[in-house]
Amino acid sequence: MSMTVDVRYPIGRFEWAGANTPTDRRRMIANLESIPDRYAQAVAGLTAEQLNTPYRDGGWTIKQVVHHVADSHMQAYGRVKLALTENNPTIKPYHEDRWADLPDSQETPVEVSLALFKALHTRWTTLLRALKEEDWAKTFQHPERGPMSLDMVLALYTWHGEHHLAHINGAKQQHGS
């Protein structure tokens, strides 16, 4: 019996089982630290035409995916800092699909977002490694998802980085890159 993979979710949908262990957190932080280099490797040598190819029918281009991950992880980093400095702040969601259609996501070379992604993850993982056990329970309020603990955010963005990397690698395999 073969299972068909949903190309929108090549590694499956995000599922969170609850609070992470310290070992889980160390593994996820190491993943966040490594993921920018893995994106750089995934897009290295791709032509402009390949970067402007959607990863699936009706999906974003590889370039848009790279810019989206940088945008999304910047939002997450800011939200973590809000949760650490305020009591359950309400954050503002954004229309990621509309952001992906803005000129900076269409015209900026991917190298710009890769450099941003690398620097951002250096700051973010430095912060995450310094958190105390009680900090992981701190939350922000997402208007659509409800309260999100920093433990959940760590798991979500570890998944998010892998999710979109799978989109890029899948597109490369599909197009023989």
SULFEN-V936022 format. One record per pair of residues at least 12 apart in sequence whose C-alpha atoms are under 8 Angstrom apart, sorted by the first residue. I is the first residue (numbers start at 1). GAP is how many residues later the second one is. D is the distance in whole Angstrom. If there is no record, write none. Layout:
I,GAP,D
I,GAP,D
This chain:
7,49,7
7,160,8
8,48,8
8,159,8
9,154,7
10,153,7
10,156,6
10,157,7
11,151,8
11,152,6
11,155,7
14,142,7
14,145,7
16,136,7
16,139,7
16,140,8
18,134,7
19,132,6
19,133,7
20,131,6
25,126,8
25,129,8
26,103,8
28,126,7
28,127,7
28,130,6
29,96,6
29,99,7
29,100,7
29,125,8
29,129,8
30,95,8
31,127,7
32,89,7
32,93,7
32,125,8
32,126,6
32,129,8
33,88,6
33,89,7
33,92,6
35,126,7
35,127,8
36,78,7
36,81,6
36,82,5
36,85,7
37,81,7
38,127,8
39,27,8
39,75,7
39,126,7
40,74,6
42,123,8
42,126,7
42,127,7
43,125,8
46,131,8
50,12,8
51,12,5
54,117,8
55,112,6
55,113,6
55,115,7
55,116,5
56,115,7
60,40,8
62,106,6
62,109,8
63,42,7
63,43,7
63,46,8
63,47,6
64,36,6
64,41,6
64,42,7
65,35,8
65,99,7
65,103,8
66,44,7
66,47,7
66,48,7
67,33,7
67,38,6
67,43,7
67,46,6
68,28,7
68,31,8
68,32,6
68,37,8
69,48,8
69,92,7
69,95,8
70,43,6
70,44,8
70,46,7
70,47,5
72,24,8
73,44,8
73,47,8
73,84,7
74,46,7
76,77,8
76,81,8
77,47,6
79,12,7
79,61,7
80,60,8
80,70,7
80,73,8
82,58,7
83,55,6
83,56,5
83,57,5
83,67,8
84,51,7
84,54,7
87,51,8
87,52,8
87,53,8
88,50,7
88,51,5
88,52,4
88,53,6
88,59,8
89,50,8
89,51,5
89,52,6
90,50,6
90,51,4
90,52,6
90,53,7
91,49,7
91,50,6
91,51,6
91,52,7
92,50,7
92,51,7
93,49,7
93,50,7
135,15,7
136,13,7
136,14,5
136,15,5
137,12,5
137,13,6
137,14,7
138,12,6
